[in-house]
Amino acid sequence: MQEWFNDIDASVGNPTYSHLSNLWGLFPGVETTAYDNTEEEQEIFNAYKSALKRRMSGSITNGWAVAWRQALSARAAMGDESLRMFKTLIRDFTAPNMLDLIMPQHSSFKNVYQLDANLGGAAATAEMILQSHDGDITLLPAVPDLWKSGEVKGMMTRGGMSVDMKWDNSTPTYVNITPNHTTTASIRYMRGIDNVKVMCGDEEIAHSVSSEKENVFTFEAEEGKTYTITGFTPDNITGEWITETDSNLTLYKTKQLHVANENGDINNSDITFTSSNSAVASVDENGVVTANSIGKAAITAKTSSNSLTCTINVVDLPEDQVFYDVEGGKIIFDKSSGAVIDYVGSPTEIVIPSRIEDIKVVKIGENAFKGMTSLKSVVFKKGVVSIGDSAFEGCTSLESIEIPTSLTDIYEKAFSGCSALKEVAIPASVICIESGAFENTSSLENVVFNGNAPSILGTSIFGESSLVTVNFYTGAEGFTAPV
């Protein structure tokens, strides 16, 4: 989605530039949505999404620009990115009295209040939980993994409906809807509506599943009455024999399936798993599915008295993502944002190159390698500027990291729980280390700062490590308190 009069490559322009005028149609406009039906409409939406990803890297300097990115990410159904912007807004642009500071890092604007991000951040957070801009009420459209459980009361939709909702495992347990006028309620929940039930008091209300829109149902709602909706289908087969709808699984990735027998025991010895096509998707005795090649396979779980089948659809990476081979596996690179975002296999040694397919690698995404216990060493070539929240959290075998002189930001819990890490050298280019970046690194003994203290230094960045020595050069500025 072209931004400038001339077609300027994002790698040449400024990805942190505050304004995003070319994305107005996504938010606050309604020119495109994640739920448009036709191929042409989806192509337009994907263009908006691709343009947004290009502008999500680096250090954004205005509170309102962060709030706008949070809202855009919510409309694009990018829950984790929306949460990252929410955390940035609270951490970097919010005063103790919860008012927004426009540019707190700039001496001339350090304590200048601006209303925009207070209103924008609140609106964006609401958009993560509930959306209604396209005429349908969409439930949990951009709820991140960290918000898997929650509850809201009294949220208002466009069109005048009050919504109370509670959810668990990212699935609504109930939704109460009270309209302020008689109308047709149109509800969307993208993870399954096959078993929904609508009640008004003790009366079950008839509802119709849309033939034109995916995962949308409607019912007639009278002014002032409260309608309770239950029976939403979770994303996987868990609890009592609930059938999973067709599930996409990216090539080479794995997915844990859960089923329960009649006694409620999860994946016990009485349950066996089989695949109709192991060349496409194989499954082990514990219900872990591995995507081997593009295609579809039926996964069946059986007990002596019952069976359950779900379909796994193995798909290739999106067009703007590619695999990059590393020792023991592959990393996934998002070309539109210049970010390493995920991995497959069990990599042991990773070298992050400066470029992949001639596109600059500028950041390591949030949770990119979280929990990868096989990883022992990682080298970042020059060009990477940020390491995202929890990017390497829980990499318990990680012994060695080599940080480039291009790096500026190490975000919250980036290396938390890397219990084998003994030594870290922080280059002078780093200006931000967020809270808990190296917490619970129980073997960490030596940290060397090769420049002044970062201007943004979170609390307890080394947490409960067994830190022995922090070294910095004579004359280095900013080291006024224990780190």
N, C-alpha and C positions, 0 to 999 in steps of 0.2 A: 504494500500500500504506500505509494510514493508520497514522500513528505515535502520535498522541496520542489521549486519550479523546475530545476534541473535534477536529473536522476543521480543523486550523490550516494555512493556506497557508504553504509553505516561505519565501516572500518576507517573511512577517510574523515567522516564528519565527527560530531561529538555525541556519543551515546548517552551521556549524562545530561544533555541539554534539557531544561525543565519542561518546555512546552511539547505537547503531543497533539497538535491541531489536526493532523491527518487521521487521528484515531477518535475524533469526536463522534463518529457514527456508531462506535461501540459503547462509549460512555462519555457524556451523559445522553447521547443520542440513542436512537433505536433503529438505525438503518440496517443493522445486522445482529444476529444472535447465534449462540452456539447450537440452537435447535432448528435453524432453518432447514427445510426439507429437500429442496432441489439441489442437484449437483452444482449448478451455477451459484446458488446462494451459499453453499458450503465452501466453494472456492473463494468467494469474497470474504467470508468469515475467516478462513485460514490465512488469507492475505493480511487481514487486520491482526491476527494472532502472531504471525511471523514478524510483522513490523513492531509489535509490542515487545516481543522477546529480544529484539535487537536493542531496545532502549531500557532494558532492565539491569544492565551491568554498571559497575563503577559506583562512585560516591555521588549521590544526588544532593544538591545544595539547598533546596527549598522544601519546607514542610508541605506546602500545598501540592508540589510535584510528586512527593511520595504518596500522599493521599489519592491523587489521581491515578497513579500506577496501581495502588491497591484496588481501587474500584474497577479499573480496566481489567486487571487480572481476575477479579471476581466474575465479571461479565464473560471472560474468556474461559471460565471454569477451571482456572489454574489456582487451586486452593492453597497449595504450599507457597507459591510466589506471592499470593495476596497476603498470606500470613507473614512472610518475610518483610513486606512493605509495612504492615501493621506494626511489627516489632521495631522496625527502623523508625517509624513515626513516633512511637512512644519513647524509645530509648534516646534518640538523637534530637528530636524537635519538640519535646513536650516539657514544660516547666513543672515544678512540684505542685502547682495549683491546677494542673491539667490544661492550661492554656497553651496554644501553639506558638512557638517561636519561629519566625520566618527563616532566619539564617544564624543560628547560635554560634556557628564556627567562625563567623565574620565579626571582627571587633566592632565595626560600625553598626551592626544589627544584633548584637549579642542578646539583648533583652527586649527586642521589639516583638510585640504580640501581633499576630495576624489571624483573623477569624477563619480563613479559607480551609485550613487543615482540620480545625475542630469540626466544622460542618462536613467537610469531605471525608474525613476519617470515619466519622460516625455513619455516614451514608454507605461508605465502602464496606464497613463491617456488617451492616444490615444486608448488603447485597451478597455477602458470602453465605448467609444463612437462608435468605428468602429473596426471590426475585419475582417481579410481576410486570415488567416493562413491556412484554410482548403480548399481553392479554391473558396469559396463563400464570397461575401461581406455581412457581418452581421451588420445590423443597430441597434444601441442602445442596445448592448448585455448586458451591466452592468451599465446602468445609474441609480444612486440612486434616492430616492424620493426627495432629496434636489435639484437635477438637472432636475426636471420635464420639464423645459423649457430651451431652449438654441439654439445656432447657431454656426456652424463651417464652415470654408472656406478653401479650398485647401488641405484637408487631402489626403494623397496618400496611395493607397492600394498596396499590393503585386500584381504584374501584371501590374502596371502602369496606374491606373485610378485615376483621381483627383475628389474628392467628396466635394461638398458644401451641407450642410444640415441644416434645421431649424426644431425644434420640439417643441411641446406644449403638456402638459399633458402626457409626455413620448411617444408621437406619432408623427412621422414625418409629417410636413405639406407639405414639398417638399424636394426632393433630386435631385441635379444636378450631373450627372456623365459625365466626359469627358475623354475618353481613349486616351493614347498616341500611340496606335496601334489598328488596326481592330481586334476585338475579340468577343467572346460571353460573355456578362455580366451576372453573376449569383448572384442574390440578395436574401438575407434572412431577413425577419422581423417576429419575432415569435408571434406577437400579431394579425396577420391577414393580408392577401394579396388579399382577394376575390375581392376587388373593385379597385385595383391599375390600373393606366393608365400611359403609357409611351409616351411622346411626344418629338419630335425633331423639334423645331420651331412650325409650324402649322400642322405638320404631326403626326398622331397617329401611333406609332410603335407597331407591333404585338409582344406579349410576350406569353410564355408558362409556365404553372405551372408544376413544377416537380412532377412526379408520384413516385419518389424514395425518395425524401427528403421533410421533413415537412416545409411548409411555405417558399418555395424557388421558384422563377420564373426567367426565362432567356429571353434575347432578344439579337439580333445581333447589335453590336455597331461599328460604323466606326471611324477610327482615326481622332481626332481633333474635332469631332462633340459633342455637349452637349445635353444630354438626361435628361429631367425633369420627375420625377416620383411623382405622387400624388395619393390620394385615399386610404391611409393606414387606416385600420380599428382600431379604438380605443378599449381599453380593456373592456369598459362598454357601455351600450346603452345610449347615451347622445346626445344632440343637436337634429337634425332631424332624426327621425325614422331609426336609424342605428342598424341592428341586431347584437347582441353579439354572437360570436362563443361559443362553449361549454366552460364553465368556471369551473375550479376546486375550491372548497371551503372546507377548512379543517373542520373536524367534530367539532361541537359546536361553530364555528366561525360565524360571521355575515358579510354581505356585503350589501352596499347601491347601489341599482340600480337606474339609472336616465333615464327617457324618456321625450320627449317633444311632446306636441300636435302640431297641425297644426299652431298655433300661436306662437310657441316657448316657451310657458310657461312650466316650469319644474315641473313635478309631481303635477299638480294642482288638484283641486277637481273633474275635469272631467275624471281623469284617475283612473282606478281601477286595482288592482293587484290580481292575483289568482295563486295558485300552483296546479299542477296536482297530487302531492303527498306530503301533508303537514307532513307526518310522516318522510319523508326524508328531505325536505326543505320547511319550511313555509315562508310566506311573509306577512308583515303587510301593512296597508293602505298607508304607506309612501314609500314603495318599499324596506324596509329593510328585507333581506333574512337571515334566521337562519338555519344552518345546524344541523339537528336533528339525522340523522342516515346515514350510508353509503349507497349510491345508487344514482339514477338520478331522477330529477324532472324538469318539464317544468314550467317556470314562464312566465305568460302572462300578458301584460299590455294592457288595452282596453280603447278606447274612444267611443263616439257614432258613429264614422265613420271609425275607424281604429283599428288595433290590432298589437301587436308585441310580439314575443315569443323568449326566450332564454333558454338554458339548463344549469342547475346547477348540476355539478357532485360532490357529497359529498365524500371526500376521507379521509382516516385515516392519522394520522401523518406519516412522513417518518420513516423508520425502526430505525434510530438512535435518534428519539425523543419520549418522553413519556409525558403523563399528570400526574400532581401531585395535589391532592386535597388540597384546602385551603378554609378558611371561605368565602362562597359566590361565589365560582367559582373554576377555575383550573389554574395552571401555566403550561407552556410548557418548558420542560427541554431537551436540546440537549446533549445527552450522549457523542458524539464525541468531543465536545469542553468544556464540563463541565459548560455550560452556561444556565442560565434561560433566555429565549429569547422572551417570549410572554405570554399572558394570554387569558382566555375566561371567560365569565360571568361577574359578578360585585363583585369581591372580596373586602371585607372590612378590614380584618385583615390577614396579610400574615406573616408566619414564614418561612424563607428560611433555610432549613436544611443543615447540613454539607454534607450529602450524599443523593442521590436519586438512588434507585436501586443499592446501594453499589458503586456508582461512585461519586467522589468528586465534589461538587458544588464550582467552583472557581471564577465565575464572573456573573454579571448581564449584559445582553447584551444591546447594543445600542437600544434605544426606546422601551425597553421591556415592560414598564408599562406606557408609555407616554399617558397623557390625561385620565388616569383612575380616574375619579372624585369620585368614590365610596370608594377608599382606604383611611383608617383612620390611620392604623399603620403597620409598617413593622419591623421585627426583623431578622437580619442576624446572623445565627450561625457561629461559628468560622470555617474558611476555605475559605470564599469568599475573594478574593484579589483585585477585581476591580469592579467598578460600571460605566457602559458605558455612552457614550454621551447621554444626554436627557433621561436617563433610567426612571426617575420618573418625567420628566418635565410635568407641568400642572396638577399634582395630587393635586387639590385645597383643598381636604378634609384631606390631610395627616397631622396628628398632632404629630406623634411620630415615630422616627426612632432609632433603636439600632444598632450601628455599631460595628463589631467585631474587636478584636485586631489583626486579620490576614490581615485586609484591608490595601492595599498600595496605590491604585490609585482611585481618584474620578474625573471622566472625565467631559468634558465641558457640562455645563447646566444639570448636573445629577439630581439636585433637583430644577431647575429653575421653578418659578411660583407656588411653594408649599406654597400657601398664608396662610395656617392654621398652619404652622410649627412655633413653638415658641422657641424651644431649641434644640441644637445639641452638642454632645460631640464627639470630634475628637480624636481617639486613637493615641498613640505615633508611631504606625506602619505606619501611613499614610505619604508617602513621596511626593505625588503629588496631588494637587488640582488645576484643570484647570479653565480657565476663565469662569465666570458666573455660577459656580457650584451651588451657592445658590442665584442667582440673583432673584429679584422680589418676595422675600419671605417676604411679607409685615408685617407679625406678628412676625418675628424672633427677639427675644430680647436678647438671651444669647447663646454664643458659648464658649465652653471650649476646649482648646488644652491640651491634657494630655502628651505632649512631646515637643520636639523642633519644630520649624516651618518646614513645608514640604520643601524639597530642591527644588521642582518645584512648584511655587506658581503663578497661573495665575493672570491676571489683573481683578480687579473688581469682585472678586469671590462672594461677597455678594451683588453687584449691588445696586438696589434701595430698599433694605430691610430697615426696621425701626430699624436696629441693634442698641442696646443700649450698650452692654458690650461684650468685647472679653477677656476671662480669659486664662492665661497660668501661669505655675509654675515659681516661682522665680529661676532665673538661666537658664531658657530655652533660647536656642540660635535661632537666625534667625529672630526674630521679630523686624526688624529695620525700618519698615514703616507701616502705616495703611493698614489693609487688607480689 
